[in-house]
Amino acid sequence: MQETEAQETSICIAQYRSFIQRFWGHSLLTPITEQARLEAVSQFNQYLAHLGLADRGILGLPGGSLYSIVGPNSDFDIQVLTWTQTDADIFNTNAGKTYGNMNFNGGAYPAKTDTLIHRVAALLLTPDQFIGGNTAIAREIRYGLMVRMPLSEEAYYWNTFYHYFYQHFLSWRKNRGEIIEGRTVLNSNKRAERFWQTMMLLMKQAPCPAAFVERVYMELETLRPPDMRTIKTALLATQGALEVCI
């Protein structure tokens, strides 16, 4: 019985990690985007140190083009999530709206480990290596959410998570305001333009251009998060850690 449970847990961890790897390591990933992700983490950590807040429970989560395709002059959209309301207040009092290439979308918000708010959904999508700030806090937030998630609410939590994922992956090639599958897609024209430009560039470099384009669209059509029970089992087993190789 214990061996079966251990096997099931290992499968859940593998499925969750595979999804995260495919999301961040998509077929349109370029060296510019890879470098930008690392720079965003570094800049955020430097900024926290500059403010004297490196020891606080403050996290910087990448968003926007850092998920998908970064242009040569792109800014870094950073979503700031904190452990407590006090940490959020301290960051919002001391930080500006921008720093370096970073834009802090709406300031800092405290995590509620019994609620899948927008930025906690981002935390379930972001592996530890792409998080600025204290990754131990990131793990505690993930773990706390899973511990407190009632069985009856798993479908609701998954739908919230999927909606966040949908907006930031499946909508790349769509135009702003277009309604798809009953959802209004909020996508910038610049992001859609980068999608097409990057796909055309990489298509020309591919040994088989037609096969490359087919793979890109296959990703967009088939990549889906595992169910919330799988995610919950994985994060409980890893105590909230989310480590993958991209």
C-alpha positions in Angstrom: 0.0 0.0 0.0 2.8 2.4 1.0 4.7 1.5 -2.2 1.6 2.2 -4.3 1.1 5.6 -2.7 4.8 6.5 -3.2 4.5 5.6 -6.8 1.4 7.7 -7.3 3.2 10.6 -5.5 6.2 10.3 -7.8 3.9 10.3 -10.9 2.2 13.5 -9.6 5.5 15.2 -9.1 6.7 14.2 -12.6 3.5 15.4 -14.3 3.5 18.7 -12.5 7.2 19.3 -13.3 6.8 18.3 -16.9 4.0 20.8 -17.3 6.2 23.6 -15.8 9.1 22.6 -18.0 7.0 22.7 -21.1 5.5 26.1 -20.2 8.8 27.8 -19.5 10.8 25.9 -22.2 8.3 26.4 -25.0 9.4 26.1 -28.7 9.6 29.9 -29.2 12.1 30.4 -26.3 15.1 32.4 -27.4 18.4 33.3 -25.7 17.2 36.8 -25.2 14.2 35.6 -23.2 16.3 33.2 -21.2 18.8 35.9 -20.3 16.0 38.4 -19.4 14.5 36.0 -16.9 17.8 35.7 -15.1 18.3 39.4 -15.2 14.9 40.1 -13.8 15.6 37.9 -10.8 19.0 39.5 -10.3 17.6 43.1 -10.6 14.8 42.4 -8.1 17.2 40.9 -5.6 19.5 43.9 -6.0 16.6 46.3 -5.5 15.5 44.5 -2.3 19.1 44.8 -1.0 19.2 48.5 -2.0 16.0 49.1 0.0 17.3 47.1 2.9 14.5 44.6 2.5 16.4 41.5 1.5 15.5 39.7 4.7 11.7 40.4 4.4 9.2 38.0 3.0 9.0 39.7 -0.4 8.9 37.8 -3.7 9.3 39.1 -7.3 7.4 36.9 -9.8 8.0 37.4 -13.5 5.1 38.1 -15.7 4.1 39.4 -19.2 6.7 38.9 -21.8 9.1 37.0 -19.4 6.7 34.1 -19.7 6.7 34.1 -23.5 8.9 36.2 -25.7 11.1 39.2 -24.7 12.0 41.8 -27.3 15.3 43.6 -27.4 13.9 46.6 -25.5 11.3 44.9 -23.4 10.6 46.0 -19.8 10.3 43.3 -17.1 6.8 43.0 -15.6 7.3 41.9 -12.0 4.4 40.8 -9.7 5.3 41.4 -6.1 3.9 38.9 -3.6 4.6 39.2 0.1 4.3 36.9 3.2 2.3 39.4 5.3 0.4 42.6 4.9 3.2 44.3 6.8 5.7 43.3 4.2 3.4 44.6 1.5 3.0 47.9 3.2 6.8 48.2 3.7 7.5 47.5 0.0 4.8 49.8 -1.2 6.0 52.6 1.1 9.7 52.3 0.1 9.6 51.1 -3.5 8.9 53.1 -6.6 6.7 52.0 -9.5 9.7 51.0 -11.6 13.4 50.2 -11.1 15.8 49.5 -13.9 13.9 47.5 -16.5 11.3 46.4 -13.9 7.7 47.5 -13.7 5.9 46.6 -10.5 2.4 45.9 -11.5 0.1 47.5 -9.0 2.6 47.3 -6.1 2.9 44.4 -3.6 0.0 42.2 -2.4 0.1 39.8 0.6 -0.5 36.1 0.0 -3.5 34.5 1.6 -2.7 30.8 2.0 -6.4 29.9 2.0 -7.2 31.7 -1.2 -5.9 31.3 -4.8 -5.5 35.0 -5.6 -4.0 36.1 -8.9 -0.5 36.3 -7.7 -0.6 33.0 -5.8 -1.7 31.4 -9.1 1.5 32.9 -10.6 3.5 31.3 -7.8 2.1 27.8 -8.8 3.3 28.5 -12.3 6.7 29.8 -11.5 9.7 27.5 -10.5 11.9 28.6 -7.7 14.8 29.6 -10.0 12.8 32.4 -11.6 11.6 33.9 -8.3 13.3 37.0 -6.9 13.5 37.3 -3.1 13.2 34.6 -0.4 12.4 31.3 -2.2 11.8 29.7 1.2 8.8 32.0 1.6 7.6 31.0 -1.8 7.6 27.4 -0.8 5.8 28.1 2.5 3.1 29.9 0.6 2.6 27.1 -1.9 2.6 24.5 0.8 0.3 26.4 3.1 -2.2 26.8 0.2 -2.2 23.1 -0.5 -2.6 22.2 3.2 -5.6 24.5 3.6 -7.3 23.7 0.3 -10.6 21.8 1.0 -11.4 18.9 -1.1 -14.6 20.5 -2.2 -12.8 23.5 -3.6 -10.2 21.7 -5.7 -12.2 22.3 -9.0 -12.7 26.0 -8.2 -9.0 26.4 -7.5 -8.0 24.6 -10.7 -10.3 26.8 -12.8 -8.7 29.9 -11.2 -5.3 28.6 -11.9 -6.2 27.6 -15.5 -7.6 31.0 -16.2 -4.4 32.6 -15.2 -2.4 30.1 -17.3 -4.7 30.6 -20.2 -4.3 34.4 -20.2 -0.5 34.1 -20.1 0.1 31.3 -22.6 -2.7 30.4 -24.9 -3.5 34.0 -25.7 -0.1 34.9 -27.2 -1.2 34.9 -30.8 -4.6 36.5 -30.2 -5.7 40.1 -30.4 -6.7 42.3 -27.4 -10.4 41.8 -26.4 -11.0 38.7 -28.5 -13.4 36.2 -26.9 -12.1 32.6 -27.1 -13.8 29.6 -25.3 -16.0 32.1 -23.5 -13.1 34.1 -22.1 -12.0 37.6 -23.0 -8.3 37.5 -23.9 -6.4 40.5 -22.9 -3.3 40.5 -25.0 -1.2 43.4 -26.2 -0.6 43.9 -29.9 3.1 44.0 -29.2 3.1 40.6 -27.7 1.1 39.1 -30.6 3.5 40.8 -33.0 6.5 39.3 -31.2 4.8 35.9 -31.4 4.6 36.0 -35.1 8.0 37.6 -35.7 9.7 35.0 -33.5 7.9 32.1 -35.0 8.8 33.3 -38.5 12.5 33.8 -37.6 12.8 30.4 -35.9 10.8 28.7 -38.7 13.4 29.9 -41.2 16.2 28.5 -39.1 14.5 25.1 -38.6 15.6 22.1 -40.7 11.9 21.5 -41.4 9.9 24.8 -41.2 6.5 23.2 -41.6 7.2 20.7 -38.8 8.4 23.5 -36.5 5.2 25.5 -37.0 3.1 22.4 -36.4 5.0 21.8 -33.2 4.4 25.4 -32.0 0.7 25.2 -32.6 0.5 21.7 -31.1 2.0 23.2 -27.9 -0.6 26.0 -27.9 -3.4 23.5 -28.4 -2.4 20.7 -26.1 -0.5 22.2 -23.1 -2.7 22.1 -20.1 -2.0 22.1 -16.4 -2.5 18.8 -14.5 -5.6 18.7 -12.3 -5.4 20.3 -8.9 -5.3 17.0 -7.1 -2.0 16.2 -8.9 -0.6 19.7 -8.2 -1.6 19.4 -4.5 -0.1 15.9 -4.1 3.2 17.1 -5.7 3.6 20.3 -3.6 2.7 18.5 -0.4 5.3 15.9 -1.1 8.0 18.5 -1.9 6.9 20.8 0.9 6.1 23.5 -1.6 9.4 23.3 -3.5 9.1 23.7 -7.3 12.4 22.9 -9.0 12.7 22.1 -12.6 15.4 22.1 -15.3 14.6 24.5 -18.2 
